[in-house]
């Protein structure tokens, strides 16, 4: 009977050890997964920001081309379409002979050129 109790104790101890290790590993995996989700979100945000900057650069280039031909910047998006496809969501906040200011609303964010 004593041998049976020892075997039972060993089995119980082994099961408890397995549970403890599983919980510990699970917590570690959860922590790693949480960090990876955070990094993924940061990467997505960075990609959105980069895309917005590129789109603003397209409009900036079109404004500069318009200015080279006309001696002034335009506040009318359709004037810029002759220089390339203008991305959706861009607004020209101001434009005159010497400068211009752009705003892009995309993916729930607002971006400006030049930066605000």
C-alpha atoms as an extended CHARMM CRD file, in Angstrom:
* protein
*
       116  EXT
         1         1  UNK       CA              0.0000000000        0.0000000000        0.0000000000  PROA      1               0.0000000000
         2         2  UNK       CA              2.8890000000        2.3100000000        0.7880000000  PROA      2               0.0000000000
         3         3  UNK       CA              4.2520000000        1.8590000000       -2.7450000000  PROA      3               0.0000000000
         4         4  UNK       CA              0.8480000000        2.7680000000       -4.2030000000  PROA      4               0.0000000000
         5         5  UNK       CA              0.7640000000        5.9910000000       -2.1580000000  PROA      5               0.0000000000
         6         6  UNK       CA              4.2490000000        6.8730000000       -3.3910000000  PROA      6               0.0000000000
         7         7  UNK       CA              3.2000000000        6.2620000000       -6.9960000000  PROA      7               0.0000000000
         8         8  UNK       CA              0.0650000000        8.3770000000       -6.4920000000  PROA      8               0.0000000000
         9         9  UNK       CA              2.1490000000       11.1660000000       -4.9620000000  PROA      9               0.0000000000
        10        10  UNK       CA              4.5920000000       11.0380000000       -7.8680000000  PROA      10              0.0000000000
        11        11  UNK       CA              1.7350000000       11.1560000000      -10.3940000000  PROA      11              0.0000000000
        12        12  UNK       CA              0.0920000000       14.0740000000       -8.5780000000  PROA      12              0.0000000000
        13        13  UNK       CA              3.4050000000       15.9330000000       -8.3630000000  PROA      13              0.0000000000
        14        14  UNK       CA              4.0760000000       15.3280000000      -12.0570000000  PROA      14              0.0000000000
        15        15  UNK       CA              0.6100000000       16.5640000000      -13.0320000000  PROA      15              0.0000000000
        16        16  UNK       CA              0.9920000000       19.6600000000      -10.8440000000  PROA      16              0.0000000000
        17        17  UNK       CA              4.4010000000       20.3680000000      -12.3610000000  PROA      17              0.0000000000
        18        18  UNK       CA              2.9370000000       20.0120000000      -15.8470000000  PROA      18              0.0000000000
        19        19  UNK       CA              0.1160000000       22.4250000000      -14.9540000000  PROA      19              0.0000000000
        20        20  UNK       CA              2.5450000000       24.9670000000      -13.5090000000  PROA      20              0.0000000000
        21        21  UNK       CA              4.7780000000       24.7350000000      -16.5680000000  PROA      21              0.0000000000
        22        22  UNK       CA              1.7890000000       25.0510000000      -18.9000000000  PROA      22              0.0000000000
        23        23  UNK       CA              0.4970000000       28.1320000000      -17.1170000000  PROA      23              0.0000000000
        24        24  UNK       CA              3.9730000000       29.6650000000      -17.1170000000  PROA      24              0.0000000000
        25        25  UNK       CA              4.5050000000       28.9670000000      -20.8050000000  PROA      25              0.0000000000
        26        26  UNK       CA              1.0110000000       30.2070000000      -21.6050000000  PROA      26              0.0000000000
        27        27  UNK       CA              1.6850000000       33.4690000000      -19.8000000000  PROA      27              0.0000000000
        28        28  UNK       CA              4.9660000000       33.8340000000      -21.6680000000  PROA      28              0.0000000000
        29        29  UNK       CA              3.2690000000       33.1590000000      -25.0120000000  PROA      29              0.0000000000
        30        30  UNK       CA              0.5070000000       35.6280000000      -24.1670000000  PROA      30              0.0000000000
        31        31  UNK       CA              3.0950000000       38.2730000000      -23.3380000000  PROA      31              0.0000000000
        32        32  UNK       CA              4.9450000000       37.6400000000      -26.6070000000  PROA      32              0.0000000000
        33        33  UNK       CA              1.7130000000       37.7210000000      -28.6000000000  PROA      33              0.0000000000
        34        34  UNK       CA              0.7300000000       41.0110000000      -26.9730000000  PROA      34              0.0000000000
        35        35  UNK       CA              4.0960000000       42.5370000000      -27.8810000000  PROA      35              0.0000000000
        36        36  UNK       CA              3.7680000000       41.2830000000      -31.4640000000  PROA      36              0.0000000000
        37        37  UNK       CA              0.2830000000       42.7780000000      -31.7840000000  PROA      37              0.0000000000
        38        38  UNK       CA              1.6640000000       46.0900000000      -30.5490000000  PROA      38              0.0000000000
        39        39  UNK       CA              4.4980000000       45.9630000000      -33.0870000000  PROA      39              0.0000000000
        40        40  UNK       CA              2.0350000000       45.0700000000      -35.8410000000  PROA      40              0.0000000000
        41        41  UNK       CA             -0.1730000000       48.0420000000      -34.9760000000  PROA      41              0.0000000000
        42        42  UNK       CA              2.8740000000       50.3290000000      -34.9680000000  PROA      42              0.0000000000
        43        43  UNK       CA              3.8970000000       49.0050000000      -38.3830000000  PROA      43              0.0000000000
        44        44  UNK       CA              0.4010000000       49.5690000000      -39.7830000000  PROA      44              0.0000000000
        45        45  UNK       CA              0.3180000000       53.1150000000      -38.3970000000  PROA      45              0.0000000000
        46        46  UNK       CA              3.7550000000       53.8260000000      -39.8650000000  PROA      46              0.0000000000
        47        47  UNK       CA              2.6350000000       52.4690000000      -43.2500000000  PROA      47              0.0000000000
        48        48  UNK       CA             -0.4640000000       54.6920000000      -43.1910000000  PROA      48              0.0000000000
        49        49  UNK       CA              1.6300000000       57.7210000000      -42.2960000000  PROA      49              0.0000000000
        50        50  UNK       CA              4.1380000000       56.9610000000      -45.0500000000  PROA      50              0.0000000000
        51        51  UNK       CA              1.3410000000       56.5330000000      -47.5970000000  PROA      51              0.0000000000
        52        52  UNK       CA             -0.1450000000       59.8750000000      -46.5730000000  PROA      52              0.0000000000
        53        53  UNK       CA              3.2440000000       61.5800000000      -46.8960000000  PROA      53              0.0000000000
        54        54  UNK       CA              3.6980000000       60.1280000000      -50.3840000000  PROA      54              0.0000000000
        55        55  UNK       CA              0.2360000000       61.2980000000      -51.4380000000  PROA      55              0.0000000000
        56        56  UNK       CA              0.9200000000       64.7940000000      -50.1180000000  PROA      56              0.0000000000
        57        57  UNK       CA              4.2350000000       64.7660000000      -52.0060000000  PROA      57              0.0000000000
        58        58  UNK       CA              2.3500000000       63.9600000000      -55.2260000000  PROA      58              0.0000000000
        59        59  UNK       CA              0.1530000000       67.0160000000      -54.7350000000  PROA      59              0.0000000000
        60        60  UNK       CA              3.1340000000       69.1550000000      -53.7090000000  PROA      60              0.0000000000
        61        61  UNK       CA              4.9100000000       68.1890000000      -56.9350000000  PROA      61              0.0000000000
        62        62  UNK       CA              1.8070000000       69.0290000000      -58.9690000000  PROA      62              0.0000000000
        63        63  UNK       CA              1.5560000000       72.4190000000      -57.2070000000  PROA      63              0.0000000000
        64        64  UNK       CA              5.2000000000       73.1540000000      -58.0210000000  PROA      64              0.0000000000
        65        65  UNK       CA              4.6430000000       72.2040000000      -61.6780000000  PROA      65              0.0000000000
        66        66  UNK       CA              1.5580000000       74.4350000000      -61.8020000000  PROA      66              0.0000000000
        67        67  UNK       CA              3.5410000000       77.2730000000      -60.2120000000  PROA      67              0.0000000000
        68        68  UNK       CA              6.3330000000       76.8620000000      -62.7710000000  PROA      68              0.0000000000
        69        69  UNK       CA              3.8510000000       77.2880000000      -65.6220000000  PROA      69              0.0000000000
        70        70  UNK       CA              1.5860000000       79.9530000000      -64.1160000000  PROA      70              0.0000000000
        71        71  UNK       CA              3.6820000000       81.9060000000      -61.6170000000  PROA      71              0.0000000000
        72        72  UNK       CA              1.2710000000       81.1740000000      -58.7710000000  PROA      72              0.0000000000
        73        73  UNK       CA             -0.0480000000       78.2450000000      -56.7750000000  PROA      73              0.0000000000
        74        74  UNK       CA             -3.6430000000       77.1010000000      -57.2120000000  PROA      74              0.0000000000
        75        75  UNK       CA             -6.3650000000       76.3750000000      -54.6980000000  PROA      75              0.0000000000
        76        76  UNK       CA             -8.2950000000       74.3140000000      -57.2570000000  PROA      76              0.0000000000
        77        77  UNK       CA             -7.5260000000       70.5760000000      -57.2470000000  PROA      77              0.0000000000
        78        78  UNK       CA             -8.7760000000       70.1830000000      -60.8200000000  PROA      78              0.0000000000
        79        79  UNK       CA             -6.0130000000       72.5620000000      -62.0000000000  PROA      79              0.0000000000
        80        80  UNK       CA             -3.4720000000       70.0210000000      -60.7650000000  PROA      80              0.0000000000
        81        81  UNK       CA             -4.9170000000       66.9810000000      -62.5360000000  PROA      81              0.0000000000
        82        82  UNK       CA             -2.9930000000       67.8210000000      -65.7150000000  PROA      82              0.0000000000
        83        83  UNK       CA              0.1850000000       66.9580000000      -63.7830000000  PROA      83              0.0000000000
        84        84  UNK       CA             -0.9500000000       63.5240000000      -62.6050000000  PROA      84              0.0000000000
        85        85  UNK       CA             -3.6050000000       61.7070000000      -60.6480000000  PROA      85              0.0000000000
        86        86  UNK       CA             -4.4030000000       63.5970000000      -57.4670000000  PROA      86              0.0000000000
        87        87  UNK       CA             -5.1430000000       61.3290000000      -54.4720000000  PROA      87              0.0000000000
        88        88  UNK       CA             -8.5920000000       61.4410000000      -52.8920000000  PROA      88              0.0000000000
        89        89  UNK       CA             -8.9960000000       63.2710000000      -49.6120000000  PROA      89              0.0000000000
        90        90  UNK       CA             -6.6090000000       66.1500000000      -50.3610000000  PROA      90              0.0000000000
        91        91  UNK       CA             -7.7570000000       69.6980000000      -49.6960000000  PROA      91              0.0000000000
        92        92  UNK       CA             -5.8120000000       72.8200000000      -50.5750000000  PROA      92              0.0000000000
        93        93  UNK       CA             -6.2150000000       75.0050000000      -47.5050000000  PROA      93              0.0000000000
        94        94  UNK       CA             -4.5570000000       78.0540000000      -49.0230000000  PROA      94              0.0000000000
        95        95  UNK       CA             -2.6480000000       78.9650000000      -52.1400000000  PROA      95              0.0000000000
        96        96  UNK       CA             -1.2490000000       82.2390000000      -53.4280000000  PROA      96              0.0000000000
        97        97  UNK       CA              1.6850000000       83.5230000000      -55.4360000000  PROA      97              0.0000000000
        98        98  UNK       CA              4.3250000000       82.4430000000      -52.9350000000  PROA      98              0.0000000000
        99        99  UNK       CA              3.1000000000       79.3970000000      -51.0040000000  PROA      99              0.0000000000
       100       100  UNK       CA              0.4240000000       76.7840000000      -50.4530000000  PROA      100             0.0000000000
       101       101  UNK       CA             -0.8440000000       74.5680000000      -47.6530000000  PROA      101             0.0000000000
       102       102  UNK       CA             -2.3590000000       71.0830000000      -48.0440000000  PROA      102             0.0000000000
       103       103  UNK       CA             -4.4820000000       68.8410000000      -45.8610000000  PROA      103             0.0000000000
       104       104  UNK       CA             -5.1000000000       65.1220000000      -46.3890000000  PROA      104             0.0000000000
       105       105  UNK       CA             -7.8020000000       63.2500000000      -44.5130000000  PROA      105             0.0000000000
       106       106  UNK       CA             -7.3220000000       59.5000000000      -44.7740000000  PROA      106             0.0000000000
       107       107  UNK       CA             -8.0320000000       56.4580000000      -42.5810000000  PROA      107             0.0000000000
       108       108  UNK       CA             -9.4810000000       58.6440000000      -39.8400000000  PROA      108             0.0000000000
       109       109  UNK       CA             -6.2860000000       60.7220000000      -39.6280000000  PROA      109             0.0000000000
       110       110  UNK       CA             -5.4410000000       64.2290000000      -40.8050000000  PROA      110             0.0000000000
       111       111  UNK       CA             -2.0720000000       65.0870000000      -42.3170000000  PROA      111             0.0000000000
       112       112  UNK       CA             -0.7460000000       68.4810000000      -43.3910000000  PROA      112             0.0000000000
       113       113  UNK       CA              1.8670000000       69.8140000000      -45.7790000000  PROA      113             0.0000000000
       114       114  UNK       CA              3.8900000000       71.5280000000      -44.6380000000  PROA      114             0.0000000000
       115       115  UNK       CA              3.5810000000       69.8980000000      -41.2170000000  PROA      115             0.0000000000
       116       116  UNK       CA              1.4520000000       71.8340000000      -38.7700000000  PROA      116             0.0000000000
